[in-house]
Amino acid sequence: MNPYEILQIPASATLDEIEDAYDALFDEYEAPAQAGDATAVGMLNALNEARETLVDPVRRAQLDASLLGPKAAAQPSGAAKRVEAGTRDATPREKRSTSSPPARDRQPRAAQNRAQSRSNTPGSRTRRAGSFAVREAARPRRTWVSYLPYIIVIAVLGFGIAVGISYLQSKGSCVPADLPTGATVATVDGTPIYQRDWDVRETTDKQNVLSDPLFASFFDSSTITGTRALDALKFDSLDKLINMEVIQQQAKKEGLYPTEDQQKTLVDQAYASDRKGTESFNDMLCRLQVSEATYRRTIIENIVYTVVANQHMPATGTSETKTDAFINWICSTRNSYNVQIMATFLVSNNPSCTSGLPSDIRLPGLDETPVPDELPTAVVPVQTNPSATLAAPAPTASPSK
């Protein structure tokens, strides 16, 4: 076939035009050829042969002479003139020889570093088999070290953005997050009591004891008596948490536990009572240094505690009689629950349910404090302040139950 027709160029095409046409057509047929298309394979072989003929000045002159016929003898063909010009046509391609190099020595302009080995062996796909790998190998490969400056810049920017976000978040809110729950120190019918709550209860109980001059010396010393006193205090603190959990579970059994809507109303009422002036909810949490979840849980637990106490305390009698009656009810009710204690103590025979009341708030009905007999439809207007324990001086700790 006519090489000019194969490359789809005129007979007057320059070397650059030949190369450009060859590169464009080779790219067109290369993919199907590598996929096994026999027609494409044959076309690539024809393109190779046509290009090799036209980039060789002598062979191209002979081709032009054969195409021109008898006129070639009387007048030099354009190809012959190019042979005489030699390097003039090749000048735009400074590194390309005008001699007839084999196909593997050329470097096509439009396709960077094309395959250097092309075989005309029958049955082979193209003379550019594996050209992709060759092309990649010809390019200078960048190691990870060359990307190091970019990595450093990205890391610095990412760190700066993270610090900025953290600063804005901390500036916008001073509400502390809940501390990790820690290990499970006891369970009541499978419901866990965590180390975090135990630590808070123990801190509050110890501060209450230290405020009493009569007992402070026992709990603020490293003597044997002081060590045993602290051990007993730790046991009582955990005992109170267990009793409070028994009260919560018993309230659910007796239908005294507030619904979700009631809980929301109760928390809103507590907020209205606890806030100072026009203080927002978050500002109040910041002042009390408690998380929202801890505040809500403490409010509900203490309100349930007062309602259950009012339900099971005798209607008549002195404050001491009523208090003792409620403690006895807690202890007898606790016997119907499966209580497991995982913590260990110096004194192994500490009697359970002897720690007293499980909350620091005032019991309902004592000292002529009015309380309702049962939960109303939407709200429990308990007159005592169940959120009072939130102000206990336990820095960075969650409020006690």
C-alpha positions as a Markdown table, in Angstrom:
| # | Residue | x | y | z |
|---|---|---|---|---|
| 1 | Met | 0.0 | 0.0 | 0.0 |
| 2 | Asn | 1.0 | 3.6 | -0.5 |
| 3 | Pro | 2.8 | 4.8 | 2.7 |
| 4 | Tyr | 1.2 | 8.3 | 2.2 |
| 5 | Glu | -2.2 | 6.8 | 2.1 |
| 6 | Ile | -1.5 | 4.6 | 5.1 |
| 7 | Leu | -0.4 | 7.6 | 7.2 |
| 8 | Gln | -3.1 | 9.8 | 5.6 |
| 9 | Ile | -0.7 | 12.6 | 4.6 |
| 10 | Pro | 0.1 | 14.3 | 1.3 |
| 11 | Ala | 3.3 | 13.5 | -0.7 |
| 12 | Ser | 4.7 | 17.0 | 0.3 |
| 13 | Ala | 4.5 | 16.2 | 4.1 |
| 14 | Thr | 7.5 | 17.2 | 6.1 |
| 15 | Leu | 9.3 | 14.9 | 8.6 |
| 16 | Asp | 7.4 | 16.5 | 11.5 |
| 17 | Glu | 4.0 | 15.9 | 9.8 |
| 18 | Ile | 5.0 | 12.3 | 9.1 |
| 19 | Glu | 5.9 | 11.7 | 12.7 |
| 20 | Asp | 2.7 | 13.5 | 14.0 |
| 21 | Ala | 0.5 | 11.4 | 11.7 |
| 22 | Tyr | 2.2 | 8.2 | 12.6 |
| 23 | Asp | 1.9 | 8.9 | 16.4 |
| 24 | Ala | -1.8 | 9.8 | 16.1 |
| 25 | Leu | -2.7 | 6.7 | 14.1 |
| 26 | Phe | -0.5 | 4.4 | 16.3 |
| 27 | Asp | -2.3 | 5.6 | 19.4 |
| 28 | Glu | -5.6 | 5.0 | 17.8 |
| 29 | Tyr | -4.9 | 1.3 | 17.0 |
| 30 | Glu | -2.6 | 0.5 | 19.9 |
| 31 | Ala | -5.3 | -0.4 | 22.5 |
| 32 | Pro | -7.3 | -2.7 | 20.3 |
| 33 | Ala | -4.1 | -4.3 | 19.0 |
| 34 | Gln | -3.0 | -5.1 | 22.5 |
| 35 | Ala | -6.5 | -6.5 | 23.2 |
| 36 | Gly | -5.9 | -9.0 | 20.3 |
| 37 | Asp | -7.7 | -7.3 | 17.4 |
| 38 | Ala | -6.0 | -8.8 | 14.3 |
| 39 | Thr | -7.0 | -5.9 | 12.0 |
| 40 | Ala | -5.4 | -3.4 | 14.5 |
| 41 | Val | -2.3 | -5.5 | 14.7 |
| 42 | Gly | -1.9 | -5.5 | 10.9 |
| 43 | Met | -2.6 | -1.8 | 10.8 |
| 44 | Leu | 0.2 | -1.1 | 13.3 |
| 45 | Asn | 2.7 | -3.2 | 11.3 |
| 46 | Ala | 1.7 | -1.2 | 8.2 |
| 47 | Leu | 2.1 | 2.1 | 10.1 |
| 48 | Asn | 5.6 | 1.0 | 11.2 |
| 49 | Glu | 6.6 | 0.1 | 7.6 |
| 50 | Ala | 5.2 | 3.3 | 6.2 |
| 51 | Arg | 7.0 | 5.5 | 8.7 |
| 52 | Glu | 10.3 | 3.7 | 8.2 |
| 53 | Thr | 10.0 | 4.3 | 4.4 |
| 54 | Leu | 9.1 | 8.0 | 4.6 |
| 55 | Val | 11.7 | 9.0 | 7.3 |
| 56 | Asp | 14.5 | 7.4 | 5.1 |
| 57 | Pro | 15.3 | 10.0 | 2.5 |
| 58 | Val | 16.6 | 7.5 | 0.0 |
| 59 | Arg | 13.7 | 5.1 | 0.3 |
| 60 | Arg | 11.3 | 8.0 | 0.1 |
| 61 | Ala | 12.9 | 9.3 | -3.0 |
| 62 | Gln | 12.6 | 5.9 | -4.6 |
| 63 | Leu | 9.0 | 5.8 | -3.6 |
| 64 | Asp | 8.2 | 9.2 | -5.0 |
| 65 | Ala | 10.0 | 8.2 | -8.2 |
| 66 | Ser | 7.9 | 5.1 | -8.6 |
| 67 | Leu | 4.7 | 7.1 | -7.9 |
| 68 | Leu | 5.7 | 9.8 | -10.4 |
| 69 | Gly | 6.6 | 7.4 | -13.2 |
| 70 | Pro | 8.5 | 8.6 | -16.3 |
| 71 | Lys | 8.3 | 12.2 | -15.1 |
| 72 | Ala | 10.8 | 11.5 | -12.4 |
| 73 | Ala | 13.6 | 11.1 | -14.9 |
| 74 | Ala | 13.1 | 14.6 | -16.4 |
| 75 | Gln | 12.5 | 16.4 | -13.2 |
| 76 | Pro | 13.9 | 15.8 | -9.7 |
| 77 | Ser | 11.1 | 14.8 | -7.3 |
| 78 | Gly | 10.3 | 16.7 | -4.1 |
| 79 | Ala | 11.8 | 13.7 | -2.2 |
| 80 | Ala | 15.1 | 14.0 | -4.3 |
| 81 | Lys | 15.2 | 17.7 | -3.4 |
| 82 | Arg | 14.8 | 16.8 | 0.2 |
| 83 | Val | 17.7 | 14.3 | -0.1 |
| 84 | Glu | 19.8 | 17.2 | -1.4 |
| 85 | Ala | 18.6 | 19.5 | 1.3 |
| 86 | Gly | 19.4 | 16.8 | 3.9 |
| 87 | Thr | 19.5 | 18.4 | 7.2 |
| 88 | Arg | 17.3 | 21.4 | 6.3 |
| 89 | Asp | 14.1 | 19.3 | 6.6 |
| 90 | Ala | 15.4 | 17.6 | 9.7 |
| 91 | Thr | 16.4 | 20.9 | 11.4 |
| 92 | Pro | 13.2 | 21.1 | 13.6 |
| 93 | Arg | 14.1 | 17.8 | 15.0 |
| 94 | Glu | 17.6 | 18.5 | 16.2 |
| 95 | Lys | 18.4 | 15.1 | 17.7 |
| 96 | Arg | 17.0 | 13.1 | 14.8 |
| 97 | Ser | 19.4 | 11.8 | 12.1 |
| 98 | Thr | 18.5 | 12.1 | 8.5 |
| 99 | Ser | 20.0 | 8.7 | 7.9 |
| 100 | Ser | 17.8 | 5.7 | 8.0 |
| 101 | Pro | 17.8 | 4.7 | 11.7 |
| 102 | Pro | 16.0 | 1.6 | 12.8 |
| 103 | Ala | 12.6 | 2.1 | 14.4 |
| 104 | Arg | 13.9 | 1.3 | 17.9 |
| 105 | Asp | 16.3 | 4.3 | 17.9 |
| 106 | Arg | 13.7 | 7.0 | 17.3 |
| 107 | Gln | 11.9 | 8.9 | 20.0 |
| 108 | Pro | 8.4 | 10.0 | 18.7 |
| 109 | Arg | 7.5 | 13.6 | 19.5 |
| 110 | Ala | 3.8 | 13.4 | 20.3 |
| 111 | Ala | 4.1 | 10.2 | 22.4 |
| 112 | Gln | 6.9 | 10.6 | 24.9 |
| 113 | Asn | 9.4 | 7.7 | 25.0 |
| 114 | Arg | 7.5 | 5.2 | 22.9 |
| 115 | Ala | 8.5 | 1.6 | 22.8 |
| 116 | Gln | 12.1 | 1.1 | 21.6 |
| 117 | Ser | 11.6 | -2.3 | 20.2 |
| 118 | Arg | 9.1 | -3.1 | 17.5 |
| 119 | Ser | 9.0 | -6.5 | 16.0 |
| 120 | Asn | 7.5 | -7.5 | 12.6 |
| 121 | Thr | 7.4 | -11.1 | 13.6 |
| 122 | Pro | 4.2 | -12.7 | 12.2 |
| 123 | Gly | 1.6 | -13.2 | 14.9 |
| 124 | Ser | 3.0 | -10.5 | 17.2 |
| 125 | Arg | 0.6 | -7.8 | 18.1 |
| 126 | Thr | 2.7 | -4.8 | 17.3 |
| 127 | Arg | 6.3 | -3.8 | 17.3 |
| 128 | Arg | 5.4 | -1.7 | 20.3 |
| 129 | Ala | 4.4 | -4.6 | 22.6 |
| 130 | Gly | 4.9 | -3.5 | 26.2 |
| 131 | Ser | 5.1 | 0.1 | 25.1 |
| 132 | Phe | 3.3 | 1.3 | 28.2 |
| 133 | Ala | 5.9 | -0.2 | 30.5 |
| 134 | Val | 8.7 | 1.2 | 28.4 |
| 135 | Arg | 7.0 | 4.7 | 28.4 |
| 136 | Glu | 6.8 | 4.6 | 32.2 |
| 137 | Ala | 10.3 | 3.4 | 32.7 |
| 138 | Ala | 11.6 | 6.2 | 30.4 |
| 139 | Arg | 10.1 | 8.9 | 32.7 |
| 140 | Pro | 12.2 | 9.9 | 35.7 |
| 141 | Arg | 10.6 | 8.2 | 38.7 |
| 142 | Arg | 10.0 | 10.3 | 41.8 |
| 143 | Thr | 10.8 | 8.7 | 45.2 |
| 144 | Trp | 8.8 | 9.5 | 48.3 |
| 145 | Val | 11.7 | 11.8 | 49.4 |
| 146 | Ser | 10.8 | 14.1 | 46.6 |
| 147 | Tyr | 7.3 | 14.5 | 48.0 |
| 148 | Leu | 8.5 | 15.2 | 51.5 |
| 149 | Pro | 8.1 | 19.0 | 51.3 |
| 150 | Tyr | 4.5 | 18.5 | 50.3 |
| 151 | Ile | 3.9 | 16.0 | 53.1 |
| 152 | Ile | 5.3 | 18.4 | 55.6 |
| 153 | Val | 3.2 | 21.3 | 54.4 |
| 154 | Ile | 0.0 | 19.2 | 54.5 |
| 155 | Ala | 0.8 | 17.9 | 58.0 |
| 156 | Val | 1.5 | 21.4 | 59.3 |
| 157 | Leu | -1.7 | 22.7 | 57.8 |
| 158 | Gly | -3.7 | 19.8 | 59.2 |
| 159 | Phe | -2.3 | 20.3 | 62.6 |
| 160 | Gly | -3.1 | 24.0 | 62.5 |
| 161 | Ile | -6.6 | 23.4 | 61.5 |
| 162 | Ala | -7.1 | 20.8 | 64.2 |
| 163 | Val | -5.7 | 23.2 | 66.9 |
| 164 | Gly | -7.9 | 26.0 | 65.6 |
| 165 | Ile | -11.1 | 23.9 | 65.7 |
| 166 | Ser | -10.2 | 22.6 | 69.2 |
| 167 | Tyr | -9.6 | 26.2 | 70.4 |
| 168 | Leu | -12.9 | 27.4 | 69.0 |
| 169 | Gln | -14.8 | 24.5 | 70.5 |
| 170 | Ser | -13.2 | 25.0 | 73.9 |
| 171 | Lys | -13.8 | 28.8 | 73.7 |
| 172 | Gly | -17.4 | 28.3 | 72.7 |
| 173 | Ser | -18.3 | 26.0 | 75.6 |
| 174 | Cys | -16.8 | 25.3 | 79.0 |
| 175 | Val | -19.2 | 22.4 | 79.7 |
| 176 | Pro | -17.0 | 19.4 | 80.8 |
| 177 | Ala | -17.4 | 16.1 | 79.1 |
| 178 | Asp | -18.2 | 13.0 | 81.2 |
| 179 | Leu | -15.2 | 11.3 | 82.5 |
| 180 | Pro | -14.5 | 7.7 | 81.4 |
| 181 | Thr | -16.8 | 5.3 | 83.3 |
| 182 | Gly | -13.9 | 3.1 | 84.5 |
| 183 | Ala | -14.4 | -0.4 | 85.7 |
| 184 | Thr | -17.6 | -2.0 | 86.9 |
| 185 | Val | -17.4 | -2.1 | 90.7 |
| 186 | Ala | -20.8 | -3.6 | 91.5 |
| 187 | Thr | -24.0 | -4.7 | 89.7 |
| 188 | Val | -27.7 | -4.6 | 90.7 |
| 189 | Asp | -29.6 | -7.3 | 88.7 |
| 190 | Gly | -27.0 | -6.9 | 86.0 |
| 191 | Thr | -27.1 | -3.1 | 85.9 |
| 192 | Pro | -23.5 | -1.8 | 86.4 |
| 193 | Ile | -22.2 | 0.7 | 88.9 |
| 194 | Tyr | -19.0 | 2.3 | 87.6 |
| 195 | Gln | -15.7 | 3.4 | 89.2 |
| 196 | Arg | -16.3 | 7.0 | 88.1 |
| 197 | Asp | -19.5 | 7.3 | 90.1 |
| 198 | Trp | -18.0 | 5.6 | 93.1 |
| 199 | Asp | -15.0 | 8.1 | 93.1 |
| 200 | Val | -17.4 | 11.0 | 93.0 |
| 201 | Arg | -19.6 | 9.6 | 95.8 |
| 202 | Glu | -16.5 | 8.9 | 97.9 |
| 203 | Thr | -15.1 | 12.4 | 97.4 |
| 204 | Thr | -18.4 | 14.0 | 98.5 |
| 205 | Asp | -18.7 | 11.7 | 101.6 |
| 206 | Lys | -15.1 | 12.4 | 102.6 |
| 207 | Gln | -15.6 | 16.2 | 102.3 |
| 208 | Asn | -18.7 | 15.9 | 104.4 |
| 209 | Val | -16.9 | 14.0 | 107.1 |
| 210 | Leu | -13.9 | 16.3 | 107.1 |
| 211 | Ser | -16.2 | 19.3 | 107.7 |
| 212 | Asp | -17.1 | 17.8 | 111.0 |
| 213 | Pro | -14.4 | 18.5 | 113.6 |
| 214 | Leu | -15.4 | 15.6 | 115.7 |
| 215 | Phe | -14.5 | 13.0 | 113.0 |
| 216 | Ala | -12.1 | 14.9 | 110.8 |
| 217 | Ser | -9.0 | 13.7 | 112.7 |
| 218 | Phe | -9.9 | 10.1 | 112.0 |
| 219 | Phe | -10.2 | 10.5 | 108.3 |
| 220 | Asp | -7.3 | 12.8 | 107.8 |
| 221 | Ser | -4.4 | 10.7 | 109.1 |
| 222 | Ser | -2.3 | 7.8 | 108.0 |
| 223 | Thr | -2.7 | 5.9 | 111.2 |
| 224 | Ile | -4.2 | 2.4 | 111.3 |
| 225 | Thr | -7.4 | 3.9 | 112.7 |
| 226 | Gly | -7.5 | 6.4 | 109.9 |
| 227 | Thr | -6.8 | 3.8 | 107.2 |
| 228 | Arg | -9.7 | 1.6 | 108.5 |
| 229 | Ala | -11.9 | 4.6 | 108.7 |
| 230 | Leu | -11.3 | 5.5 | 105.1 |
| 231 | Asp | -11.9 | 1.9 | 104.1 |
| 232 | Ala | -15.2 | 2.0 | 105.8 |
| 233 | Leu | -16.1 | 5.3 | 104.1 |
| 234 | Lys | -15.3 | 3.8 | 100.7 |
| 235 | Phe | -17.5 | 0.8 | 101.5 |
| 236 | Asp | -20.4 | 3.1 | 102.6 |
| 237 | Ser | -20.0 | 5.2 | 99.5 |
| 238 | Leu | -20.4 | 2.1 | 97.2 |
| 239 | Asp | -23.2 | 0.9 | 99.5 |
| 240 | Lys | -25.1 | 4.1 | 98.9 |
| 241 | Leu | -24.8 | 3.8 | 95.1 |
| 242 | Ile | -26.2 | 0.3 | 95.3 |
| 243 | Asn | -29.1 | 1.4 | 97.4 |
| 244 | Met | -29.9 | 4.3 | 95.0 |
| 245 | Glu | -29.9 | 1.8 | 92.1 |
| 246 | Val | -32.3 | -0.5 | 94.0 |
| 247 | Ile | -34.6 | 2.5 | 94.5 |
| 248 | Gln | -34.5 | 3.4 | 90.8 |
| 249 | Gln | -35.3 | -0.2 | 89.7 |
| 250 | Gln | -38.0 | -0.6 | 92.3 |
| 251 | Ala | -39.7 | 2.7 | 91.2 |
| 252 | Lys | -40.0 | 1.3 | 87.7 |
| 253 | Lys | -41.6 | -1.9 | 89.1 |
| 254 | Glu | -44.1 | 0.2 | 91.1 |
| 255 | Gly | -44.9 | 2.6 | 88.2 |
| 256 | Leu | -43.3 | 5.5 | 90.0 |
| 257 | Tyr | -40.6 | 6.2 | 87.4 |
| 258 | Pro | -41.3 | 9.3 | 85.2 |
| 259 | Thr | -41.9 | 9.0 | 81.5 |
| 260 | Glu | -39.7 | 10.7 | 78.9 |
| 261 | Asp | -42.0 | 13.7 | 78.7 |
| 262 | Gln | -42.1 | 13.9 | 82.5 |
| 263 | Gln | -38.3 | 13.7 | 82.7 |
| 264 | Lys | -37.9 | 16.6 | 80.2 |
| 265 | Thr | -40.3 | 18.7 | 82.3 |
| 266 | Leu | -38.6 | 17.9 | 85.5 |
| 267 | Val | -35.2 | 18.9 | 84.1 |
| 268 | Asp | -36.6 | 22.2 | 82.8 |
| 269 | Gln | -38.0 | 22.9 | 86.2 |
| 270 | Ala | -34.7 | 22.1 | 87.9 |
| 271 | Tyr | -32.9 | 24.4 | 85.4 |
| 272 | Ala | -35.3 | 27.2 | 86.2 |
| 273 | Ser | -34.5 | 26.7 | 89.9 |
| 274 | Asp | -30.8 | 26.3 | 89.6 |
| 275 | Arg | -29.9 | 29.0 | 87.1 |
| 276 | Lys | -28.9 | 32.5 | 88.2 |
| 277 | Gly | -30.7 | 35.4 | 86.6 |
| 278 | Thr | -30.9 | 34.9 | 82.8 |
| 279 | Glu | -28.1 | 32.3 | 82.8 |
| 280 | Ser | -28.3 | 29.9 | 79.9 |
| 281 | Phe | -28.5 | 26.2 | 80.3 |
| 282 | Asn | -24.8 | 25.8 | 79.1 |
| 283 | Asp | -23.7 | 28.6 | 81.3 |
| 284 | Met | -25.3 | 26.9 | 84.3 |
| 285 | Leu | -23.5 | 23.7 | 83.5 |
| 286 | Cys | -20.2 | 25.6 | 83.2 |
| 287 | Arg | -20.8 | 27.1 | 86.6 |
| 288 | Leu | -21.7 | 23.7 | 88.2 |
| 289 | Gln | -18.9 | 22.0 | 86.2 |
| 290 | Val | -21.0 | 19.1 | 85.2 |
| 291 | Ser | -22.0 | 17.6 | 81.8 |
| 292 | Glu | -25.5 | 17.8 | 80.5 |
| 293 | Ala | -26.0 | 14.0 | 80.8 |
| 294 | Thr | -24.8 | 13.9 | 84.4 |
| 295 | Tyr | -27.0 | 16.9 | 85.3 |
| 296 | Arg | -30.1 | 15.3 | 83.8 |
| 297 | Arg | -29.4 | 11.9 | 85.4 |
| 298 | Thr | -28.9 | 13.4 | 88.8 |
| 299 | Ile | -32.1 | 15.4 | 88.6 |
| 300 | Ile | -34.2 | 12.3 | 87.7 |
| 301 | Glu | -32.5 | 10.0 | 90.2 |
| 302 | Asn | -33.1 | 12.4 | 93.1 |
| 303 | Ile | -36.7 | 13.1 | 92.2 |
| 304 | Val | -37.4 | 9.4 | 92.0 |
| 305 | Tyr | -35.7 | 9.0 | 95.3 |
| 306 | Thr | -38.0 | 11.6 | 97.0 |
| 307 | Val | -41.1 | 10.1 | 95.4 |
| 308 | Val | -40.3 | 6.6 | 96.5 |
| 309 | Ala | -39.4 | 7.8 | 100.0 |
| 310 | Asn | -42.7 | 9.6 | 100.3 |
| 311 | Gln | -44.5 | 6.4 | 99.1 |
| 312 | His | -42.8 | 4.1 | 101.7 |
| 313 | Met | -42.3 | 6.3 | 104.7 |
| 314 | Pro | -44.9 | 6.2 | 107.5 |
| 315 | Ala | -47.3 | 9.2 | 107.5 |
| 316 | Thr | -46.9 | 9.8 | 111.2 |
| 317 | Gly | -44.0 | 9.9 | 113.6 |
| 318 | Thr | -40.9 | 11.9 | 114.2 |
| 319 | Ser | -38.3 | 12.7 | 111.5 |
| 320 | Glu | -36.0 | 10.1 | 112.9 |
| 321 | Thr | -38.7 | 7.5 | 113.0 |
| 322 | Lys | -39.6 | 8.2 | 109.4 |
| 323 | Thr | -36.0 | 8.1 | 108.3 |
| 324 | Asp | -35.3 | 4.8 | 110.0 |
| 325 | Ala | -38.4 | 3.3 | 108.4 |
| 326 | Phe | -37.3 | 4.3 | 105.0 |
| 327 | Ile | -33.8 | 2.9 | 105.5 |
| 328 | Asn | -35.3 | -0.4 | 106.7 |
| 329 | Trp | -37.6 | -0.5 | 103.6 |
| 330 | Ile | -34.5 | 0.0 | 101.4 |
| 331 | Cys | -32.6 | -2.9 | 103.1 |
| 332 | Ser | -35.6 | -5.3 | 102.9 |
| 333 | Thr | -36.3 | -4.4 | 99.3 |
| 334 | Arg | -32.6 | -4.9 | 98.4 |
| 335 | Asn | -32.8 | -8.5 | 99.5 |
| 336 | Ser | -35.0 | -9.2 | 96.4 |
| 337 | Tyr | -32.2 | -8.0 | 94.1 |
| 338 | Asn | -29.1 | -9.7 | 93.0 |
| 339 | Val | -26.3 | -7.5 | 94.2 |
| 340 | Gln | -22.7 | -8.3 | 93.2 |
| 341 | Ile | -19.7 | -6.3 | 94.6 |
| 342 | Met | -16.5 | -6.6 | 92.6 |
| 343 | Ala | -14.4 | -4.1 | 94.7 |
| 344 | Thr | -12.2 | -5.3 | 97.6 |
| 345 | Phe | -11.8 | -3.8 | 101.0 |
| 346 | Leu | -9.5 | -4.1 | 104.0 |
| 347 | Val | -12.3 | -5.1 | 106.2 |
| 348 | Ser | -14.0 | -8.0 | 104.5 |
| 349 | Asn | -17.1 | -8.2 | 106.8 |
| 350 | Asn | -18.5 | -4.7 | 106.3 |
| 351 | Pro | -22.3 | -5.1 | 106.8 |
| 352 | Ser | -24.3 | -4.0 | 103.8 |
| 353 | Cys | -27.1 | -1.6 | 103.8 |
| 354 | Thr | -25.8 | 0.2 | 106.9 |
| 355 | Ser | -24.5 | 3.3 | 105.1 |
| 356 | Gly | -27.6 | 5.4 | 105.8 |
| 357 | Leu | -29.6 | 7.3 | 103.2 |
| 358 | Pro | -28.3 | 7.0 | 99.6 |
| 359 | Ser | -28.7 | 10.7 | 98.8 |
| 360 | Asp | -27.7 | 14.0 | 100.5 |
| 361 | Ile | -31.0 | 15.8 | 99.7 |
| 362 | Arg | -33.6 | 16.2 | 102.4 |
| 363 | Leu | -36.3 | 13.5 | 102.6 |
| 364 | Pro | -39.8 | 14.6 | 101.8 |
| 365 | Gly | -42.3 | 15.1 | 104.5 |
| 366 | Leu | -39.7 | 15.9 | 107.1 |
| 367 | Asp | -39.5 | 19.3 | 108.7 |
| 368 | Glu | -43.0 | 20.0 | 107.3 |
| 369 | Thr | -41.7 | 19.8 | 103.7 |
| 370 | Pro | -44.8 | 19.2 | 101.5 |
| 371 | Val | -44.6 | 16.6 | 98.6 |
| 372 | Pro | -47.2 | 15.0 | 96.4 |
| 373 | Asp | -48.5 | 11.5 | 97.1 |
| 374 | Glu | -48.0 | 10.3 | 93.5 |
| 375 | Leu | -46.7 | 11.3 | 90.1 |
| 376 | Pro | -49.0 | 13.6 | 88.3 |
| 377 | Thr | -49.7 | 13.4 | 84.6 |
| 378 | Ala | -46.9 | 15.7 | 83.4 |
| 379 | Val | -44.7 | 16.8 | 86.2 |
| 380 | Val | -43.6 | 15.9 | 89.8 |
| 381 | Pro | -43.5 | 19.3 | 91.7 |
| 382 | Val | -41.2 | 18.1 | 94.4 |
| 383 | Gln | -40.6 | 21.0 | 96.8 |
| 384 | Thr | -37.1 | 19.8 | 97.8 |
| 385 | Asn | -34.2 | 20.8 | 95.6 |
| 386 | Pro | -33.0 | 17.5 | 94.1 |
| 387 | Ser | -30.2 | 19.3 | 92.1 |
| 388 | Ala | -28.7 | 20.7 | 95.3 |
| 389 | Thr | -26.0 | 18.0 | 95.3 |
| 390 | Leu | -24.7 | 19.3 | 92.0 |
| 391 | Ala | -23.0 | 22.1 | 93.9 |
| 392 | Ala | -21.0 | 19.7 | 96.0 |
| 393 | Pro | -17.3 | 20.8 | 96.0 |
| 394 | Ala | -15.9 | 18.1 | 93.8 |
| 395 | Pro | -13.8 | 19.8 | 91.1 |
| 396 | Thr | -13.9 | 18.2 | 87.6 |
| 397 | Ala | -15.9 | 15.4 | 89.0 |
| 398 | Ser | -19.5 | 14.4 | 88.1 |
| 399 | Pro | -22.1 | 15.2 | 90.7 |
| 400 | Ser | -22.9 | 12.6 | 93.3 |
| 401 | Lys | -26.1 | 10.6 | 93.4 |
